Amino acid sequence: MSTGSGNFLLVPIPEYPGLDCVPNKNVKIVVLGASNVGKTALIVRFLTKRFIGDYEANTGALYSRKINLEGEQVSLQVQDTPCVSLQDDAEGLYCQEQINRSIYWADGYVLVFSITDMHSYRTIQPLYEHVRRIHPSGNIPIILVGNKSDLLRARQVPTDEGQALAAELGGHYFEASARENHEGVQAAFLHLCQEVSRALGGVNGEKRRGGLHLVRPKSPNMQELKRRFRQVLSSRGKSTTAV
Ligand SMILES: Nc1nc2c(ncn2[C@@H]2O[C@H](COP(=O)(O)OP(=O)(O)OP(=O)(O)O)[C@@H](O)[C@H]2O)c(=O)[nH]1
């Protein structure tokens, strides 16, 4: 069974990492979904075990940490993204260029909707097709996350609809609550990390797309990282779950 590392600090990605301390394998995942579904909350919950109530407008932060996957040290990068939205005809997506670059860059995809928001659920299929257009061939490791499972009374998306959609897209479905539960969030992210790690195969998995990778998305600047780090520290007193 995989476990996360003990270090739950948000760590900026070194631009020029020292080669001697870099794990062989680099797992890159991107978190995608409609507005207000909890993308940032899920990432912060996974990386810090904590829930931070309110966030400033998303800046597309990139986080990194080392994790242990099935006994192997792996470098994990998680890209947060601004929201996507359906076009008026509900066929296509409004998707910023920054998001397209992140989709191209990533190896694995967390597609998030809120169980309290049917509209966010309807965004998932076009979003997946969009990812498919960018990666037309090969296996795409994805998970589907129905977030805000603590808000059961406001549920608009039944569990079986989430499961059915995930099966159609070829991924696993997780219902999670970034607010209430670290374990569920961790299980979902680690599942995807394992899928990606296996898909990458050997050393650094260079890899299935024949070296077509774009330069990774721009890291958040240091001010932004410091601000988010302070947010995490100051939330200690407010956290809703024991760590
Ligand atoms: N009840 C509940 N609220 C949540 C949960 N996750 C996030 N929220 C709240 O939902 C709101 C949106 O969370 P964010 O993490 O900013 O969502 P986002 O998808 O990154 O939003 P955008 O920046 O619009 O793309 C915030 O007020 C969070 O506190 C959850 O699991 N349960």
The ligand as an ORCA input file, in Angstrom:
! r2SCAN-3c Opt
* xyz 0 1
  N     -18.717     22.049      2.101
  C     -17.622     21.963      1.359
  N     -17.083     23.075      0.825
  C     -15.974     22.941      0.072
  C     -15.349     21.701     -0.135
  N     -14.269     21.917     -0.933
  C     -14.234     23.222     -1.188
  N     -15.252     23.863     -0.581
  C     -15.575     25.288     -0.648
  O     -15.949     25.566     -1.983
  C     -15.450     26.856     -2.360
  C     -14.585     26.703     -3.601
  O     -13.420     26.002     -3.274
  P     -12.107     26.151     -4.175
  O     -11.123     25.172     -3.693
  O     -11.682     27.570     -4.250
  O     -12.705     25.725     -5.580
  P     -12.038     25.836     -7.034
  O     -12.606     24.736     -7.825
  O     -10.551     25.882     -6.913
  O     -12.630     27.209     -7.515
  P     -12.189     28.179     -8.751
  O     -11.041     29.010     -8.245
  O     -13.436     28.957     -9.019
  O     -11.805     27.340     -9.915
  C     -14.701     27.411     -1.155
  O     -15.578     28.255     -0.433
  C     -14.378     26.172     -0.327
  O     -14.319     26.468      1.040
  C     -15.927     20.540      0.452
  O     -15.472     19.400      0.341
  N     -17.061     20.730      1.189
*
